[in-house]
Amino acid sequence: MIAAIIPGSAAGNTLPLLLSDMPKACDVSLLLANLNSMPFDYIARQKAQSTHLNWYIVEQLPVFAPDRFEASIGSQNIAEFIRQQVLALTYTAHDMAPFARDMNHVDAKGDVLPPFVWDAEDRRTRMASLDALFFHLYGINANDAAYILGSFPIVREQDEKAFGRFRTKDDILKKLKTIGAGQLA
């Protein structure tokens, strides 16, 4: 599953749209994180027959209701944590300023703050944190998460080529252990 926020415009049949009645972009960011998580992608791949997700399949996939994110892990509210990660991963260019404004990423005068600087290590850490959190929310333990992550051979191959090990798996399992110990950040 590849999900993205796009500006209001026409779309063809190969770009299916989920239109939200959620009042704020910060609520939509929770859905965006859920749809882009590795556990969700694993579940989607079990249902999909090809590289295209039909609507009847999307309608069957397990998406969390927004109120599920109102819990906390340690002293950190899950929804707020997800919103911070999605904002930093999404707002990396000025053309995403309307999204940043909708996410209340503004200064005291109401002006949108500058975009986040693209930092590959920071992005890797944020994505691993989100994936580990969603493994936790889906109730998937570390052993099952390791099995699921092993079913992403392209990610493994790219990591081994770049880092000499399956770094994505290692990072997510490390974050999952931290979450299990009661700390989100």
C-alpha positions, 0 to 999 in steps of 0.5 A, spaced: 500 500 500 502 506 498 498 512 501 499 519 500 496 526 501 494 530 494 491 536 493 484 536 491 483 534 484 481 530 479 483 522 479 483 517 474 481 509 476 489 508 477 489 513 483 483 511 487 481 516 492 479 516 500 476 522 501 475 524 509 470 527 513 475 528 518 475 535 520 483 536 521 489 534 517 492 532 523 486 526 524 488 524 516 495 524 518 493 518 523 490 514 517 496 516 512 501 513 517 496 507 518 496 505 511 503 506 510 505 502 515 509 495 514 504 491 518 498 494 514 502 493 507 503 485 509 496 484 511 494 488 504 499 483 500 496 477 503 489 479 500 491 482 493 492 478 487 496 483 483 500 489 484 493 493 484 488 494 490 481 493 488 476 497 492 473 491 495 480 489 498 481 496 501 474 495 504 476 489 508 483 491 511 484 493 518 484 500 519 484 503 526 479 508 528 481 515 530 479 514 538 484 508 538 490 513 538 488 516 544 491 512 548 498 513 551 505 509 551 509 512 557 507 519 558 507 520 550 500 520 547 500 515 541 496 520 536 500 526 538 507 522 536 504 519 530 502 526 528 509 529 529 512 523 525 508 524 519 509 532 519 516 531 519 516 525 514 511 529 509 513 537 510 520 537 506 518 542 501 515 548 501 509 546 496 507 542 502 506 548 506 498 548 506 499 541 509 503 544 515 498 549 516 493 544 517 497 541 522 498 547 526 506 547 524 506 555 525 509 560 529 506 565 534 504 570 528 500 564 524 506 563 519 508 556 517 514 554 519 520 552 514 520 545 512 524 539 515 530 538 512 531 532 508 535 527 513 535 520 511 537 518 518 532 521 521 527 519 516 529 512 517 528 513 525 521 516 524 519 510 519 522 505 524 518 508 530 512 508 526 512 501 524 514 498 531 508 502 533 503 499 528 506 492 530 504 494 537 497 496 536 496 490 531 498 486 537 504 483 533 509 480 538 517 481 536 517 474 533 511 475 529 514 482 527 521 479 525 517 473 521 513 479 517 519 483 516 522 477 513 517 477 508 520 484 505 525 481 500 526 487 496 527 491 503 532 486 505 536 486 499 537 494 499 539 494 506 544 488 505 547 492 499 547 499 503 548 497 510 551 490 510 545 487 514 537 487 514 537 494 518 530 496 517 528 489 521 533 491 526 531 498 527 524 496 527 525 490 532 529 495 537 524 500 537 518 495 538 522 492 544 523 500 547 515 500 546 514 494 550 518 497 555 513 502 556 517 508 552 514 511 545 520 516 543 
